[in-house]
């Protein structure tokens, strides 16, 4: 874990305001850490649109052979 810090650059917050800010930042960080990374939906998977093996051919005519299996 990195040493994160908060710096007040303008104004003079009192202890309660600063504590509320830090609590909000910590709450947000904890919520982001708890969210599992979701896998993309099956209908968004572009690999299903490729026919045959998904080997690409390099060269000027590579686009011609990209959809042939």
Protein Blocks (a to p, Z undefined) as FASTA:
>chain_A
ZZdddddfedjddfklmmmmmmmmmmmmmmmmmpccddddfklmmklmpgcjfbdcedjk
lmmmmmpZZ
